[in-house]
Amino acid sequence: MNENKELTIQYPLHKEDFLQYQLFYIDQSGMAKRSANIGRFLLLAIFTILALIFYKFEKHIAIYFVISAIICFLLYPLFQKWYYKRFFNKFVEKQMSKRFGQPITLTFTATDFHLQDITGEAHILFTNIEEITETNSYIFPKLKTGGHIIISKSKLPQEEEVRTWLAKCCENLGIAYHRLDWKGQ
């Protein structure tokens, strides 16, 4: 890669992009899985205890609690996915609505990149990138400080060039580049 060469991309982010980032982040952090397991097993335990209590007195009510426990255990992940999407949809609408549709300009060089959007400008060295994760629709460079940059692949006319550029920089600097089959929610 030529040290003097630059790659500049410009794209807008919309509500769905911010929402998908929030859902990606919580999914990748493991918080959603831990929460789902706790919720599922807690409901299962509550309904099982109720079934055991009622088993001595009213067997048909105990059966109701057993069936309810099974249904809740199986459907809880769907409920949780719906709940997170609804919660983050409201969060994104409230917190980020002024950024919807605003242009973002990213200029990559061999060692760093320059980010400019409505909130300001940032100059970030590639050495401050912890990893880059590519999904079916997005590329998420993760900063060592914990944040991510959202690059929507559907809004890039030169998607393959950006992917190749980032993969080459990661290879040269020893940064992990992951491809996930995460489709979003």
C-alpha positions in Angstrom: 0.0 0.0 0.0 1.3 3.4 -1.0 2.0 5.5 2.2 0.9 8.7 0.4 -2.4 7.3 -0.9 -5.7 8.2 0.7 -9.1 6.8 0.4 -12.1 9.1 1.1 -15.6 8.0 1.6 -18.7 10.0 2.3 -22.1 8.5 3.4 -25.1 9.4 5.6 -26.3 7.3 8.6 -30.0 6.9 9.2 -32.1 5.7 12.1 -31.9 2.1 11.1 -28.0 2.3 11.0 -27.8 3.6 14.6 -30.4 1.0 15.7 -28.5 -1.8 14.1 -25.3 -0.6 15.7 -27.0 -0.7 19.2 -28.3 -4.2 18.6 -24.9 -5.4 17.3 -23.1 -3.9 20.3 -25.4 -5.5 22.9 -25.3 -8.8 21.0 -21.5 -8.9 20.8 -21.0 -7.8 24.3 -22.8 -10.9 25.6 -25.1 -8.8 27.8 -28.2 -10.0 25.8 -27.3 -13.7 26.2 -26.6 -13.4 29.9 -29.9 -11.5 30.4 -31.8 -14.0 28.4 -30.4 -16.9 30.3 -31.2 -15.3 33.7 -34.7 -14.3 32.6 -35.5 -17.7 31.1 -34.3 -19.7 34.0 -35.9 -17.4 36.5 -39.3 -17.8 34.9 -38.7 -21.5 34.6 -37.9 -21.7 38.3 -40.9 -19.6 39.4 -43.3 -21.6 37.3 -41.8 -24.9 38.4 -42.0 -23.9 42.1 -45.6 -22.9 41.6 -46.3 -26.2 39.9 -44.8 -28.1 42.8 -46.8 -26.2 45.3 -50.1 -26.7 43.5 -49.4 -30.3 42.6 -50.6 -31.5 46.0 -53.8 -29.6 45.9 -54.9 -28.9 42.3 -53.1 -31.1 39.7 -54.7 -29.3 36.7 -53.3 -26.0 38.0 -49.9 -27.6 38.4 -50.1 -28.8 34.7 -51.0 -25.2 33.7 -47.8 -23.9 35.4 -45.7 -26.6 33.8 -47.0 -25.8 30.4 -46.6 -22.1 31.1 -43.0 -22.7 32.2 -42.2 -24.5 28.9 -43.9 -21.9 26.8 -42.1 -19.0 28.6 -38.8 -20.8 28.4 -39.1 -21.3 24.7 -40.5 -17.9 23.8 -38.4 -15.7 26.1 -35.6 -15.1 23.5 -38.2 -13.8 21.0 -39.7 -11.5 23.6 -36.2 -10.3 24.6 -35.3 -9.5 21.0 -38.6 -7.6 20.5 -38.0 -5.7 23.8 -34.4 -4.7 22.9 -35.4 -3.6 19.5 -38.3 -1.5 20.9 -36.1 0.0 23.7 -33.2 0.9 21.4 -35.5 2.2 18.7 -36.8 4.8 21.3 -33.3 5.5 22.5 -31.9 6.1 19.0 -34.9 8.3 18.1 -34.5 10.4 21.2 -30.7 10.6 21.4 -29.5 10.6 17.8 -32.3 12.0 15.6 -30.3 15.2 14.8 -27.6 13.0 13.2 -30.0 11.2 10.8 -29.1 11.7 7.2 -26.2 14.0 8.0 -23.1 13.2 5.9 -20.0 11.5 7.4 -16.7 11.8 5.7 -13.9 9.3 6.4 -10.5 9.7 5.0 -8.1 6.7 5.4 -4.4 6.8 5.0 -1.9 4.0 5.7 -1.6 4.8 9.4 -4.7 6.7 10.4 -8.1 8.1 9.4 -9.9 11.4 9.7 -13.6 11.3 10.6 -15.8 14.4 10.1 -19.5 14.6 10.8 -22.0 17.1 12.2 -20.6 16.7 15.8 -17.1 17.6 14.8 -13.8 16.0 13.6 -11.5 13.3 14.9 -8.1 12.1 13.8 -7.7 8.5 14.8 -4.5 6.4 14.5 -5.0 2.8 13.3 -3.0 1.8 16.4 -6.0 3.0 18.4 -8.2 0.4 16.6 -8.7 -2.7 18.7 -10.4 -4.7 15.9 -12.6 -4.4 12.9 -15.8 -6.4 12.5 -17.6 -6.8 9.2 -21.1 -8.0 9.1 -23.4 -8.5 6.1 -24.5 -4.8 6.1 -21.9 -2.9 8.2 -18.2 -2.5 9.0 -17.6 -1.6 12.7 -14.0 -0.5 13.6 -13.8 -0.8 17.4 -11.7 1.8 19.1 -9.6 0.8 22.1 -11.6 3.3 24.1 -14.7 1.1 23.6 -16.6 2.9 20.9 -17.3 2.0 17.4 -17.4 3.7 14.0 -20.4 2.8 11.9 -19.7 2.2 8.2 -22.9 1.3 6.3 -21.9 -0.9 3.4 -25.1 -0.3 1.5 -24.3 3.4 1.3 -20.8 2.9 -0.1 -20.3 3.1 -3.8 -16.8 1.6 -3.4 -17.6 -1.0 -0.8 -15.0 -3.5 -2.1 -12.3 -0.9 -2.1 -13.0 0.1 1.5 -13.1 -3.5 2.6 -9.7 -4.2 0.9 -8.2 -1.0 2.3 -9.2 -1.8 5.8 -8.2 -5.5 5.6 -4.7 -4.5 4.2 -4.2 -1.9 7.0 -5.2 -4.5 9.6 -2.8 -7.0 8.2 0.0 -4.5 8.1 -0.6 -3.3 11.7 -1.6 -6.7 13.3 -5.2 -5.6 14.0 -7.9 -8.4 14.0 -10.4 -8.3 11.1 -13.5 -10.4 11.7 -16.2 -11.3 9.3 -19.5 -12.2 11.0 -22.7 -13.6 9.5 -24.7 -11.2 11.7 -27.8 -10.1 9.8 -29.1 -7.7 12.3 -32.6 -7.7 13.8 
